[in-house]
């Protein structure tokens, strides 16, 4: 199983290797099995206007395994421009936003 579909989003083989190094086997398997969900969520983030979406994918690929409605819900909880600006400054902010939405 490979994650070559990520190449369609500007990631390369080194990026995929990095993801493989940092996620456990279960997450890696799910990233392969749920390719359509991951692709839909990455495309949504890209279309939303987050220009450094690939950095978020690299650091937190498991976030993109969420079902599409749950993923889109994260974006609906924050001001669009503020979200884009904060994530572009620090991709880890998106992880904090996910945790905030999950816990509130």
C-alpha positions as CSV (number, residue, x, y, z in Angstrom):
1,X,0.0,0.0,0.0
2,X,1.4,3.4,-0.9
3,X,0.5,7.0,-0.4
4,X,1.4,8.1,-3.9
5,X,-2.0,9.9,-4.2
6,X,-0.4,12.6,-2.0
7,X,1.9,13.4,-5.0
8,X,-1.3,15.0,-6.6
9,X,-1.1,17.6,-3.8
10,X,2.5,18.6,-4.3
11,X,4.0,16.2,-1.8
12,X,6.9,14.0,-3.0
13,X,8.5,10.7,-2.1
14,X,10.6,12.2,0.7
15,X,7.4,13.7,2.2
16,X,5.7,10.3,2.1
17,X,8.8,8.7,3.7
18,X,8.6,11.3,6.5
19,X,5.0,10.5,7.1
20,X,5.8,6.8,7.3
21,X,8.5,7.5,9.8
22,X,6.3,9.5,12.2
23,X,2.9,7.6,12.1
24,X,2.2,4.2,13.5
25,X,1.4,1.3,11.3
26,X,-2.4,1.7,11.9
27,X,-2.4,5.3,10.8
28,X,-0.3,4.4,7.8
29,X,-2.7,1.7,6.8
30,X,-5.7,3.9,7.3
31,X,-4.1,6.6,5.1
32,X,-3.9,4.0,2.4
33,X,-7.4,2.5,2.9
34,X,-9.2,5.8,3.2
35,X,-7.6,7.5,0.3
36,X,-10.8,9.1,-0.9
37,X,-11.5,10.7,2.5
38,X,-8.0,12.0,2.9
39,X,-8.0,13.4,-0.6
40,X,-11.4,15.1,-0.1
41,X,-10.2,16.7,3.2
42,X,-6.9,17.9,1.7
43,X,-8.7,19.4,-1.3
44,X,-11.2,21.1,1.1
45,X,-8.3,22.7,3.1
46,X,-6.6,23.7,-0.1
47,X,-9.8,25.2,-1.6
48,X,-10.5,27.0,1.8
49,X,-7.3,29.0,1.1
50,X,-4.7,27.4,3.4
51,X,-1.7,27.6,1.1
52,X,0.6,25.5,3.4
53,X,-1.8,22.6,3.6
54,X,1.0,20.2,2.7
55,X,2.8,21.1,5.9
56,X,-0.3,20.2,7.9
57,X,-0.5,16.9,6.1
58,X,3.1,16.2,6.9
59,X,2.9,17.0,10.6
60,X,-0.6,15.7,11.3
61,X,-1.8,13.3,8.6
62,X,-4.2,11.6,11.0
63,X,-6.4,14.7,11.0
64,X,-7.2,14.0,7.4
65,X,-8.8,10.7,8.3
66,X,-11.8,12.4,9.8
67,X,-15.1,12.1,7.9
68,X,-15.7,15.0,5.6
69,X,-18.4,16.6,7.7
70,X,-16.4,16.5,10.8
71,X,-13.4,17.9,9.0
72,X,-15.4,20.8,7.5
73,X,-16.9,21.5,10.9
74,X,-13.5,22.5,12.2
75,X,-13.3,25.3,9.6
76,X,-16.8,26.5,10.4
77,X,-15.9,27.2,14.0
78,X,-13.3,29.9,13.2
79,X,-13.0,33.1,11.2
80,X,-11.8,32.1,7.7
81,X,-9.0,34.8,7.4
82,X,-7.9,34.3,11.0
83,X,-7.7,30.5,10.5
84,X,-5.7,30.9,7.3
85,X,-3.3,33.4,8.8
86,X,-2.7,31.4,12.0
87,X,-2.1,28.1,10.2
88,X,0.2,29.7,7.7
89,X,2.3,31.1,10.5
90,X,2.4,27.7,12.4
91,X,0.8,24.5,11.0
92,X,0.5,23.2,14.6
93,X,-2.2,25.7,15.2
94,X,-4.5,23.6,13.1
95,X,-4.0,20.6,15.5
96,X,-5.0,22.9,18.4
97,X,-8.1,24.0,16.5
98,X,-9.1,20.4,16.0
99,X,-8.6,19.6,19.7
100,X,-10.6,22.7,20.6
101,X,-13.5,21.7,18.4
102,X,-13.4,18.1,19.6
103,X,-13.5,19.2,23.3
104,X,-16.1,21.9,23.0
